Amino acid sequence: MAVVLSLFLVALAAGLLVGGHAVIDPLLRAAAEKRETHRMGDVVFAMRDGLPCRHLSFDNRTAALTEGAVEPCVPELPKERSAAKGFAWGER
């Protein structure tokens, strides 16, 4: 009796693994593809005087960089960064 029950449980677990993978995998792939198609990054450069800002958009799917309009800066952006300091992670 125990052998039959354990064989039944093994067959049930194998069926759930194969069937679950067959059902869930296409759903996960579709969600990942949808998320990747709309991934765009916006880059804003403040000009030297701090008044106008250049807007650029980067598309992760095509690796295209598109330049937008030069518009007045948002007040929260830093007016000028020292080029001598260079880039630093987490700098504010």
N, C-alpha and C positions, 0 to 999 in steps of 0.2 A: 504494500500500500504506500509506504514512504517513498519507494523508488518511483512509482507511477506519479505521485504528487510532485516530486522533485523534477521529473522529466517534463511534466506539464508546466511547472513554473519556469523552467529553462526555455521551453518553447514560447511561452507567453512573453518573457522578457526579450527574447530575440525578435519576436514579432513587433513588439513595441519599439525597440531600437531601430529596426529597419523601417517600419511604417512611420514612426515619428520623424526620422531623418528625411524621409521622402516627402513629408508634408511640410515640415518647418524650413528646410533648406531653401526651397524656391521663395518662400515668404521673406526670409532674411536677405537673400540676394536682391530681390526687387526693392526692398527698403534701402539697401546700401547703394544701389544704382540710382535711385531717385534722389538720395541725399547728395551723391557726388555730382549729379548734373547741375545742381543749383549752388554749388560752393563758389562764392566769389568773395574776394577780399578788397576792402577799400583802404587806400593809402592816402594820407593827407600830408603835404609838405608845406610848412610855413615858409614864406619868402623871407629874405633878410630883414626887411623892415617890420615884419610881423603882421602887416595888414591884409594882403591877399594870400590865399592858400591855393596850391595846385592839388587837384583831385585826380587820383589814378585808381583804376579798378583792375584787379588781377583775377583771371578765370583759372581755377585749378584744373579743370578738365582739358582746356586747350592750351594752357600756359600763355595766354595772350594778355598783354598789358595794354589797356586802353586809357588814353588821357582824356580827362573830363575838362570842365570849365575851370577858370581861375576866378574864385569867388572870395568874398570877405571871410576871414577866419572866424571860427567859433571862439568866443572869449575864453573857454577852458583850455584851449591849446596853448602850449608854451610859445612865447614870442620869438625867442632865439635860443638855440642850443650851441654850446661851444664845440666847434669842430675839432679842437685840440683834445678834448676828452674822448672822443670816439664813441663807439657803441658799448653799452654795458647792459647785461640782462637785469631786468627789474628796476632800472633807473627811472626815477619819476621827476 
